[in-house]
Every structure is written in C-alpha cells, then in structure tokens.
Amino acid sequence: MSEAKTYLAFAKTQKESGQTELELILTITPAFTFFDYNRDGVKELITKTLVNFGACPITKTYYSAYHFSKDGIRQLDSWFNGSNPAIEQNIPFN
C-alpha cells in the first residue's frame, strides 16, 4: 500500500473512532553535518529529523539547511526525503 493510501486509511480510522486531531511526532535525531548545500563555497548546517504520524506506520525524514553569519542563524530550506534526491545522496551523514 502506498504511503498516501496508508495515511488516508489511518486518518479515516481516527475520524471514525471520534478523534478530531491527528498527532504529529517529531523525533529529533543527532544527525547533522556541514555541507555546501547551495554551492556558494560556504558549508551550511544540514539537520535530519524523523517525523511520525502518531500510530500511523509512516515515518519520513525531514531535512533542514541553515546558514550561519554574524547576524545569526537563518534557515535556507527544508524538505522531506525524496524531494531533493540529488542533494540528499551527496550529504555526508554518518
């Protein structure tokens, strides 16, 4: 079953049982690295977070890219696994 169908079946079951809100769980993982995300010659901080939808069996990886400067930290981009495969396969997570 595709993830979309799995999620829709889960949401339907929750609704039928009287649930009015779906629980979203973020699991912060210690996965981070520095990588030249936008090819500007400066390495950005890339983080990886696992996202679960409560009891639903779907888990997705969420990436975020941050730039550091004297003015602070700025988020450049964020995406779910599979949205930027060319970048994801080059990020050196251990």
Biopython code that builds the backbone (N, CA, C, O; Angstrom):
import numpy as np
from Bio.PDB.StructureBuilder import StructureBuilder

atoms = [
    (1, "MET", "N", (0.855, -1.175, 0.000)),
    (1, "MET", "CA", (0.000, 0.000, 0.000)),
    (1, "MET", "C", (0.901, 1.238, 0.000)),
    (1, "MET", "O", (1.889, 1.288, 0.731)),
    (2, "SER", "N", (0.562, 2.222, -0.810)),
    (2, "SER", "CA", (1.361, 3.444, -0.867)),
    (2, "SER", "C", (1.232, 4.225, 0.444)),
    (2, "SER", "O", (0.292, 4.026, 1.213)),
    (3, "GLU", "N", (2.196, 5.116, 0.681)),
    (3, "GLU", "CA", (2.150, 5.922, 1.908)),
    (3, "GLU", "C", (0.899, 6.783, 1.957)),
    (3, "GLU", "O", (0.304, 6.950, 3.021)),
    (4, "ALA", "N", (0.493, 7.331, 0.818)),
    (4, "ALA", "CA", (-0.703, 8.178, 0.799)),
    (4, "ALA", "C", (-1.931, 7.372, 1.192)),
    (4, "ALA", "O", (-2.744, 7.832, 1.994)),
    (5, "LYS", "N", (-2.074, 6.179, 0.638)),
    (5, "LYS", "CA", (-3.221, 5.334, 0.983)),
    (5, "LYS", "C", (-3.159, 4.895, 2.441)),
    (5, "LYS", "O", (-4.188, 4.838, 3.114)),
    (6, "THR", "N", (-1.963, 4.583, 2.935)),
    (6, "THR", "CA", (-1.799, 4.193, 4.340)),
    (6, "THR", "C", (-2.226, 5.332, 5.251)),
    (6, "THR", "O", (-2.945, 5.116, 6.226)),
    (7, "TYR", "N", (-1.781, 6.555, 4.931)),
    (7, "TYR", "CA", (-2.135, 7.712, 5.755)),
    (7, "TYR", "C", (-3.634, 7.990, 5.700)),
    (7, "TYR", "O", (-4.253, 8.267, 6.728)),
    (8, "LEU", "N", (-4.216, 7.918, 4.515)),
    (8, "LEU", "CA", (-5.655, 8.174, 4.397)),
    (8, "LEU", "C", (-6.469, 7.122, 5.157)),
    (8, "LEU", "O", (-7.476, 7.455, 5.783)),
    (9, "ALA", "N", (-6.046, 5.870, 5.107)),
    (9, "ALA", "CA", (-6.728, 4.815, 5.867)),
    (9, "ALA", "C", (-6.605, 5.079, 7.367)),
    (9, "ALA", "O", (-7.564, 4.893, 8.116)),
    (10, "PHE", "N", (-5.425, 5.511, 7.797)),
    (10, "PHE", "CA", (-5.204, 5.843, 9.208)),
    (10, "PHE", "C", (-6.101, 7.015, 9.623)),
    (10, "PHE", "O", (-6.757, 6.955, 10.663)),
    (11, "ALA", "N", (-6.133, 8.077, 8.814)),
    (11, "ALA", "CA", (-6.946, 9.256, 9.129)),
    (11, "ALA", "C", (-8.428, 8.886, 9.187)),
    (11, "ALA", "O", (-9.151, 9.363, 10.061)),
    (12, "LYS", "N", (-8.881, 8.037, 8.261)),
    (12, "LYS", "CA", (-10.283, 7.605, 8.252)),
    (12, "LYS", "C", (-10.616, 6.830, 9.519)),
    (12, "LYS", "O", (-11.672, 7.043, 10.115)),
    (13, "THR", "N", (-9.730, 5.938, 9.935)),
    (13, "THR", "CA", (-9.937, 5.162, 11.160)),
    (13, "THR", "C", (-10.013, 6.081, 12.373)),
    (13, "THR", "O", (-10.857, 5.896, 13.249)),
    (14, "GLN", "N", (-9.118, 7.079, 12.420)),
    (14, "GLN", "CA", (-9.102, 8.029, 13.540)),
    (14, "GLN", "C", (-10.409, 8.816, 13.586)),
    (14, "GLN", "O", (-10.984, 9.011, 14.657)),
    (15, "LYS", "N", (-10.872, 9.262, 12.435)),
    (15, "LYS", "CA", (-12.103, 10.043, 12.366)),
    (15, "LYS", "C", (-13.303, 9.202, 12.793)),
    (15, "LYS", "O", (-14.165, 9.669, 13.537)),
    (16, "GLU", "N", (-13.351, 7.961, 12.316)),
    (16, "GLU", "CA", (-14.462, 7.068, 12.660)),
    (16, "GLU", "C", (-14.491, 6.731, 14.153)),
    (16, "GLU", "O", (-15.549, 6.434, 14.707)),
    (17, "SER", "N", (-13.327, 6.779, 14.798)),
    (17, "SER", "CA", (-13.276, 6.475, 16.230)),
    (17, "SER", "C", (-13.482, 7.725, 17.093)),
    (17, "SER", "O", (-13.372, 7.664, 18.318)),
    (18, "GLY", "N", (-13.786, 8.867, 16.441)),
    (18, "GLY", "CA", (-14.089, 10.080, 17.196)),
    (18, "GLY", "C", (-12.917, 11.012, 17.418)),
    (18, "GLY", "O", (-13.069, 12.034, 18.087)),
    (19, "GLN", "N", (-11.760, 10.694, 16.881)),
    (19, "GLN", "CA", (-10.604, 11.572, 17.018)),
    (19, "GLN", "C", (-10.824, 12.812, 16.151)),
    (19, "GLN", "O", (-11.243, 12.698, 14.999)),
    (20, "THR", "N", (-10.547, 13.977, 16.693)),
    (20, "THR", "CA", (-10.700, 15.213, 15.923)),
    (20, "THR", "C", (-9.355, 15.812, 15.528)),
    (20, "THR", "O", (-9.301, 16.726, 14.705)),
    (21, "GLU", "N", (-8.267, 15.302, 16.110)),
    (21, "GLU", "CA", (-6.938, 15.804, 15.780)),
    (21, "GLU", "C", (-5.999, 14.635, 15.559)),
    (21, "GLU", "O", (-6.101, 13.615, 16.241)),
    (22, "LEU", "N", (-5.083, 14.777, 14.610)),
    (22, "LEU", "CA", (-4.072, 13.769, 14.365)),
    (22, "LEU", "C", (-2.780, 14.189, 15.044)),
    (22, "LEU", "O", (-2.400, 15.359, 14.998)),
    (23, "GLU", "N", (-2.117, 13.253, 15.664)),
    (23, "GLU", "CA", (-0.888, 13.543, 16.391)),
    (23, "GLU", "C", (0.305, 13.467, 15.448)),
    (23, "GLU", "O", (0.460, 12.492, 14.712)),
    (24, "LEU", "N", (1.131, 14.477, 15.471)),
    (24, "LEU", "CA", (2.355, 14.518, 14.690)),
    (24, "LEU", "C", (3.519, 14.472, 15.671)),
    (24, "LEU", "O", (3.605, 15.312, 16.568)),
    (25, "ILE", "N", (4.403, 13.516, 15.515)),
    (25, "ILE", "CA", (5.528, 13.350, 16.433)),
    (25, "ILE", "C", (6.821, 13.627, 15.678)),
    (25, "ILE", "O", (7.088, 12.998, 14.654)),
    (26, "LEU", "N", (7.623, 14.562, 16.173)),
    (26, "LEU", "CA", (8.940, 14.829, 15.613)),
    (26, "LEU", "C", (9.967, 14.158, 16.500)),
    (26, "LEU", "O", (10.004, 14.406, 17.705)),
    (27, "THR", "N", (10.792, 13.318, 15.925)),
    (27, "THR", "CA", (11.856, 12.675, 16.671)),
    (27, "THR", "C", (13.148, 13.352, 16.256)),
    (27, "THR", "O", (13.627, 13.163, 15.137)),
    (28, "ILE", "N", (13.707, 14.135, 17.151)),
    (28, "ILE", "CA", (14.949, 14.840, 16.839)),
    (28, "ILE", "C", (16.089, 13.841, 16.928)),
    (28, "ILE", "O", (16.280, 13.196, 17.959)),
    (29, "THR", "N", (16.832, 13.716, 15.864)),
    (29, "THR", "CA", (17.955, 12.799, 15.838)),
    (29, "THR", "C", (19.251, 13.600, 15.888)),
    (29, "THR", "O", (19.277, 14.767, 15.497)),
    (30, "PRO", "N", (20.302, 12.991, 16.358)),
    (30, "PRO", "CA", (21.576, 13.720, 16.418)),
    (30, "PRO", "C", (22.274, 13.812, 15.066)),
    (30, "PRO", "O", (23.468, 14.101, 14.999)),
    (31, "ALA", "N", (21.537, 13.568, 14.001)),
    (31, "ALA", "CA", (22.154, 13.595, 12.674)),
    (31, "ALA", "C", (22.249, 15.024, 12.154)),
    (31, "ALA", "O", (21.240, 15.676, 11.882)),
    (32, "PHE", "N", (23.461, 15.483, 12.026)),
    (32, "PHE", "CA", (23.707, 16.792, 11.431)),
    (32, "PHE", "C", (25.083, 16.759, 10.794)),
    (32, "PHE", "O", (25.933, 15.946, 11.159)),
    (33, "THR", "N", (25.285, 17.630, 9.861)),
    (33, "THR", "CA", (26.583, 17.724, 9.199)),
    (33, "THR", "C", (26.718, 19.116, 8.595)),
    (33, "THR", "O", (25.751, 19.876, 8.539)),
    (34, "PHE", "N", (27.897, 19.437, 8.154)),
    (34, "PHE", "CA", (28.130, 20.683, 7.432)),
    (34, "PHE", "C", (28.430, 20.327, 5.985)),
    (34, "PHE", "O", (29.282, 19.483, 5.707)),
    (35, "PHE", "N", (27.718, 20.984, 5.057)),
    (35, "PHE", "CA", (27.785, 20.642, 3.638)),
    (35, "PHE", "C", (27.463, 21.895, 2.832)),
    (35, "PHE", "O", (26.591, 22.675, 3.216)),
    (36, "ASP", "N", (28.156, 22.090, 1.729)),
    (36, "ASP", "CA", (27.905, 23.258, 0.872)),
    (36, "ASP", "C", (26.627, 23.025, 0.081)),
    (36, "ASP", "O", (26.660, 22.658, -1.093)),
    (37, "TYR", "N", (25.515, 23.245, 0.743)),
    (37, "TYR", "CA", (24.183, 22.963, 0.225)),
    (37, "TYR", "C", (23.865, 23.726, -1.061)),
    (37, "TYR", "O", (23.339, 23.150, -2.014)),
    (38, "ASN", "N", (24.185, 25.019, -1.086)),
    (38, "ASN", "CA", (23.812, 25.855, -2.246)),
    (38, "ASN", "C", (24.999, 26.181, -3.151)),
    (38, "ASN", "O", (24.919, 27.079, -3.989)),
    (39, "ARG", "N", (26.092, 25.454, -2.979)),
    (39, "ARG", "CA", (27.281, 25.565, -3.831)),
    (39, "ARG", "C", (27.825, 26.990, -3.932)),
    (39, "ARG", "O", (28.215, 27.453, -5.004)),
    (40, "ASP", "N", (27.839, 27.678, -2.771)),
    (40, "ASP", "CA", (28.380, 29.036, -2.747)),
    (40, "ASP", "C", (29.777, 29.092, -2.145)),
    (40, "ASP", "O", (30.316, 30.177, -1.928)),
    (41, "GLY", "N", (30.368, 27.929, -1.875)),
    (41, "GLY", "CA", (31.705, 27.874, -1.296)),
    (41, "GLY", "C", (31.706, 27.916, 0.219)),
    (41, "GLY", "O", (32.773, 27.840, 0.828)),
    (42, "VAL", "N", (30.541, 28.033, 0.850)),
    (42, "VAL", "CA", (30.414, 28.076, 2.306)),
    (42, "VAL", "C", (29.567, 26.882, 2.749)),
    (42, "VAL", "O", (28.491, 26.638, 2.201)),
    (43, "LYS", "N", (30.057, 26.146, 3.738)),
    (43, "LYS", "CA", (29.295, 24.991, 4.220)),
    (43, "LYS", "C", (28.168, 25.440, 5.144)),
    (43, "LYS", "O", (28.370, 26.258, 6.041)),
    (44, "GLU", "N", (26.980, 24.891, 4.908)),
    (44, "GLU", "CA", (25.812, 25.170, 5.731)),
    (44, "GLU", "C", (25.568, 23.979, 6.660)),
    (44, "GLU", "O", (26.006, 22.862, 6.384)),
    (45, "LEU", "N", (24.859, 24.237, 7.769)),
    (45, "LEU", "CA", (24.458, 23.173, 8.675)),
    (45, "LEU", "C", (23.249, 22.466, 8.077)),
    (45, "LEU", "O", (22.261, 23.112, 7.729)),
    (46, "ILE", "N", (23.322, 21.144, 7.955)),
    (46, "ILE", "CA", (22.204, 20.336, 7.464)),
    (46, "ILE", "C", (21.783, 19.417, 8.604)),
    (46, "ILE", "O", (22.614, 18.698, 9.158)),
    (47, "THR", "N", (20.500, 19.434, 8.959)),
    (47, "THR", "CA", (19.987, 18.569, 10.017)),
    (47, "THR", "C", (19.004, 17.566, 9.430)),
    (47, "THR", "O", (18.413, 17.788, 8.373)),
    (48, "LYS", "N", (18.844, 16.456, 10.146)),
    (48, "LYS", "CA", (17.920, 15.407, 9.721)),
    (48, "LYS", "C", (17.017, 15.068, 10.903)),
    (48, "LYS", "O", (17.500, 14.770, 11.995)),
    (49, "THR", "N", (15.702, 15.115, 10.680)),
    (49, "THR", "CA", (14.697, 14.847, 11.712)),
    (49, "THR", "C", (13.761, 13.758, 11.201)),
    (49, "THR", "O", (13.423, 13.734, 10.018)),
    (50, "LEU", "N", (13.342, 12.856, 12.087)),
    (50, "LEU", "CA", (12.368, 11.835, 11.721)),
    (50, "LEU", "C", (10.989, 12.314, 12.135)),
    (50, "LEU", "O", (10.810, 12.798, 13.252)),
    (51, "VAL", "N", (10.006, 12.183, 11.242)),
    (51, "VAL", "CA", (8.640, 12.632, 11.503)),
    (51, "VAL", "C", (7.722, 11.418, 11.437)),
    (51, "VAL", "O", (7.729, 10.678, 10.453)),
    (52, "ASN", "N", (6.921, 11.216, 12.505)),
    (52, "ASN", "CA", (5.941, 10.131, 12.565)),
    (52, "ASN", "C", (4.561, 10.735, 12.738)),
    (52, "ASN", "O", (4.425, 11.815, 13.311)),
    (53, "PHE", "N", (3.542, 10.054, 12.252)),
    (53, "PHE", "CA", (2.169, 10.496, 12.413)),
    (53, "PHE", "C", (1.473, 9.596, 13.421)),
    (53, "PHE", "O", (0.670, 8.740, 13.050)),
    (54, "GLY", "N", (1.781, 9.793, 14.695)),
    (54, "GLY", "CA", (1.146, 9.025, 15.756)),
    (54, "GLY", "C", (1.274, 7.539, 15.541)),
    (54, "GLY", "O", (2.379, 7.037, 15.336)),
    (55, "ALA", "N", (0.164, 6.824, 15.584)),
    (55, "ALA", "CA", (0.164, 5.369, 15.434)),
    (55, "ALA", "C", (0.242, 4.931, 13.980)),
    (55, "ALA", "O", (0.343, 3.735, 13.707)),
    (56, "CYS", "N", (0.199, 5.853, 13.057)),
    (56, "CYS", "CA", (0.277, 5.525, 11.636)),
    (56, "CYS", "C", (1.691, 5.004, 11.333)),
    (56, "CYS", "O", (2.665, 5.559, 11.840)),
    (57, "PRO", "N", (1.818, 3.971, 10.533)),
    (57, "PRO", "CA", (3.136, 3.373, 10.291)),
    (57, "PRO", "C", (4.031, 4.135, 9.311)),
    (57, "PRO", "O", (4.974, 3.559, 8.767)),
    (58, "ILE", "N", (3.757, 5.402, 9.080)),
    (58, "ILE", "CA", (4.576, 6.185, 8.143)),
    (58, "ILE", "C", (5.605, 7.003, 8.926)),
    (58, "ILE", "O", (5.263, 7.707, 9.876)),
    (59, "THR", "N", (6.847, 6.899, 8.517)),
    (59, "THR", "CA", (7.918, 7.718, 9.062)),
    (59, "THR", "C", (8.637, 8.360, 7.883)),
    (59, "THR", "O", (9.017, 7.674, 6.934)),
    (60, "LYS", "N", (8.820, 9.662, 7.943)),
    (60, "LYS", "CA", (9.511, 10.389, 6.874)),
    (60, "LYS", "C", (10.716, 11.109, 7.460)),
    (60, "LYS", "O", (10.708, 11.504, 8.626)),
    (61, "THR", "N", (11.737, 11.274, 6.655)),
    (61, "THR", "CA", (12.921, 12.032, 7.042)),
    (61, "THR", "C", (12.757, 13.460, 6.541)),
    (61, "THR", "O", (12.400, 13.690, 5.386)),
    (62, "TYR", "N", (13.023, 14.418, 7.429)),
    (62, "TYR", "CA", (12.880, 15.838, 7.116)),
    (62, "TYR", "C", (14.244, 16.500, 7.242)),
    (62, "TYR", "O", (14.887, 16.405, 8.288)),
    (63, "TYR", "N", (14.685, 17.165, 6.191)),
    (63, "TYR", "CA", (15.972, 17.843, 6.176)),
    (63, "TYR", "C", (15.775, 19.349, 6.305)),
    (63, "TYR", "O", (14.776, 19.896, 5.837)),
    (64, "SER", "N", (16.735, 20.011, 6.942)),
    (64, "SER", "CA", (16.753, 21.472, 7.020)),
    (64, "SER", "C", (18.176, 21.954, 6.761)),
    (64, "SER", "O", (19.141, 21.320, 7.188)),
    (65, "ALA", "N", (18.300, 23.072, 6.063)),
    (65, "ALA", "CA", (19.597, 23.683, 5.772)),
    (65, "ALA", "C", (19.628, 25.068, 6.408)),
    (65, "ALA", "O", (18.700, 25.858, 6.235)),
    (66, "TYR", "N", (20.707, 25.362, 7.151)),
    (66, "TYR", "CA", (20.847, 26.633, 7.862)),
    (66, "TYR", "C", (22.157, 27.315, 7.491)),
    (66, "TYR", "O", (23.178, 26.661, 7.282)),
    (67, "HIS", "N", (22.107, 28.637, 7.412)),
    (67, "HIS", "CA", (23.282, 29.467, 7.148)),
    (67, "HIS", "C", (23.631, 30.248, 8.414)),
    (67, "HIS", "O", (22.761, 30.837, 9.055)),
    (68, "PHE", "N", (24.909, 30.241, 8.759)),
    (68, "PHE", "CA", (25.397, 30.999, 9.916)),
    (68, "PHE", "C", (26.097, 32.253, 9.433)),
    (68, "PHE", "O", (26.863, 32.209, 8.470)),
    (69, "SER", "N", (25.840, 33.374, 10.097)),
    (69, "SER", "CA", (26.543, 34.617, 9.799)),
    (69, "SER", "C", (26.643, 35.429, 11.088)),
    (69, "SER", "O", (26.135, 35.010, 12.129)),
    (70, "LYS", "N", (27.288, 36.573, 11.021)),
    (70, "LYS", "CA", (27.401, 37.429, 12.200)),
    (70, "LYS", "C", (26.032, 37.946, 12.646)),
    (70, "LYS", "O", (25.872, 38.375, 13.788)),
    (71, "ASP", "N", (25.042, 37.905, 11.741)),
    (71, "ASP", "CA", (23.690, 38.356, 12.062)),
    (71, "ASP", "C", (22.829, 37.263, 12.687)),
    (71, "ASP", "O", (21.707, 37.528, 13.117)),
    (72, "GLY", "N", (23.348, 36.034, 12.741)),
    (72, "GLY", "CA", (22.602, 34.943, 13.358)),
    (72, "GLY", "C", (22.472, 33.736, 12.455)),
    (72, "GLY", "O", (23.238, 33.566, 11.506)),
    (73, "ILE", "N", (21.502, 32.908, 12.757)),
    (73, "ILE", "CA", (21.239, 31.688, 12.007)),
    (73, "ILE", "C", (19.962, 31.888, 11.191)),
    (73, "ILE", "O", (18.950, 32.358, 11.711)),
    (74, "ARG", "N", (20.022, 31.527, 9.910)),
    (74, "ARG", "CA", (18.867, 31.674, 9.031)),
    (74, "ARG", "C", (18.611, 30.346, 8.321)),
    (74, "ARG", "O", (19.526, 29.751, 7.751)),
    (75, "GLN", "N", (17.369, 29.891, 8.361)),
    (75, "GLN", "CA", (17.022, 28.674, 7.647)),
    (75, "GLN", "C", (16.916, 28.981, 6.159)),
    (75, "GLN", "O", (16.186, 29.886, 5.755)),
    (76, "LEU", "N", (17.640, 28.231, 5.358)),
    (76, "LEU", "CA", (17.634, 28.425, 3.910)),
    (76, "LEU", "C", (16.556, 27.608, 3.216)),
    (76, "LEU", "O", (15.917, 28.071, 2.272)),
    (77, "ASP", "N", (16.365, 26.386, 3.698)),
    (77, "ASP", "CA", (15.449, 25.485, 3.015)),
    (77, "ASP", "C", (15.121, 24.323, 3.939)),
    (77, "ASP", "O", (15.828, 24.068, 4.913)),
    (78, "SER", "N", (14.042, 23.626, 3.621)),
    (78, "SER", "CA", (13.693, 22.385, 4.305)),
    (78, "SER", "C", (12.856, 21.543, 3.357)),
    (78, "SER", "O", (12.133, 22.081, 2.518)),
    (79, "TRP", "N", (12.952, 20.227, 3.486)),
    (79, "TRP", "CA", (12.234, 19.347, 2.572)),
    (79, "TRP", "C", (12.152, 17.940, 3.171)),
    (79, "TRP", "O", (12.937, 17.568, 4.043)),
    (80, "PHE", "N", (11.182, 17.176, 2.678)),
    (80, "PHE", "CA", (11.057, 15.780, 3.064)),
    (80, "PHE", "C", (11.891, 14.915, 2.125)),
    (80, "PHE", "O", (12.109, 15.259, 0.963)),
    (81, "ASN", "N", (12.347, 13.796, 2.652)),
    (81, "ASN", "CA", (13.138, 12.833, 1.887)),
    (81, "ASN", "C", (12.481, 12.538, 0.542)),
    (81, "ASN", "O", (11.276, 12.294, 0.465)),
    (82, "GLY", "N", (13.282, 12.563, -0.504)),
    (82, "GLY", "CA", (12.792, 12.274, -1.839)),
    (82, "GLY", "C", (12.492, 13.508, -2.663)),
    (82, "GLY", "O", (12.341, 13.420, -3.882)),
    (83, "SER", "N", (12.403, 14.666, -2.007)),
    (83, "SER", "CA", (12.102, 15.901, -2.743)),
    (83, "SER", "C", (13.327, 16.477, -3.443)),
    (83, "SER", "O", (13.197, 17.139, -4.473)),
    (84, "ASN", "N", (14.514, 16.232, -2.893)),
    (84, "ASN", "CA", (15.775, 16.718, -3.471)),
    (84, "ASN", "C", (16.785, 15.575, -3.530)),
    (84, "ASN", "O", (17.826, 15.656, -2.878)),
    (85, "PRO", "N", (16.512, 14.517, -4.288)),
    (85, "PRO", "CA", (17.392, 13.345, -4.262)),
    (85, "PRO", "C", (18.838, 13.638, -4.655)),
    (85, "PRO", "O", (19.750, 13.015, -4.112)),
    (86, "ALA", "N", (19.073, 14.561, -5.575)),
    (86, "ALA", "CA", (20.442, 14.870, -5.989)),
    (86, "ALA", "C", (21.246, 15.450, -4.830)),
    (86, "ALA", "O", (22.433, 15.158, -4.687)),
    (87, "ILE", "N", (20.603, 16.267, -4.006)),
    (87, "ILE", "CA", (21.277, 16.840, -2.837)),
    (87, "ILE", "C", (21.392, 15.799, -1.733)),
    (87, "ILE", "O", (22.458, 15.645, -1.137)),
    (88, "GLU", "N", (20.307, 15.082, -1.454)),
    (88, "GLU", "CA", (20.283, 14.109, -0.358)),
    (88, "GLU", "C", (21.377, 13.065, -0.484)),
    (88, "GLU", "O", (22.012, 12.722, 0.514)),
    (89, "GLN", "N", (21.614, 12.554, -1.675)),
    (89, "GLN", "CA", (22.613, 11.497, -1.838)),
    (89, "GLN", "C", (24.036, 11.995, -1.662)),
    (89, "GLN", "O", (24.951, 11.195, -1.465)),
    (90, "ASN", "N", (24.239, 13.316, -1.730)),
    (90, "ASN", "CA", (25.584, 13.879, -1.565)),
    (90, "ASN", "C", (25.868, 14.381, -0.163)),
    (90, "ASN", "O", (27.021, 14.670, 0.154)),
    (91, "ILE", "N", (24.859, 14.495, 0.687)),
    (91, "ILE", "CA", (25.072, 14.986, 2.046)),
    (91, "ILE", "C", (25.778, 13.892, 2.852)),
    (91, "ILE", "O", (25.280, 12.769, 2.931)),
    (92, "PRO", "N", (26.921, 14.203, 3.447)),
    (92, "PRO", "CA", (27.722, 13.179, 4.145)),
    (92, "PRO", "C", (27.303, 12.908, 5.584)),
    (92, "PRO", "O", (28.059, 13.196, 6.512)),
    (93, "PHE", "N", (26.101, 12.353, 5.783)),
    (93, "PHE", "CA", (25.711, 11.951, 7.130)),
    (93, "PHE", "C", (26.423, 10.656, 7.473)),
    (93, "PHE", "O", (26.601, 9.797, 6.609)),
    (94, "ASN", "N", (26.832, 10.508, 8.726)),
    (94, "ASN", "CA", (27.485, 9.264, 9.160)),
    (94, "ASN", "C", (26.500, 8.340, 9.799)),
    (94, "ASN", "O", (26.867, 7.246, 10.226)),
]
sb = StructureBuilder()
sb.init_structure("model")
sb.init_model(0)
sb.init_chain("A")
sb.init_seg("    ")
for serial, (resi, resn, name, xyz) in enumerate(atoms, 1):
    if name == "N":
        sb.init_residue(resn, " ", resi, " ")
    sb.init_atom(name, np.array(xyz, "f"), 0.0, 1.0, " ", f" {name:<3s}", serial, name[0])
structure = sb.get_structure()
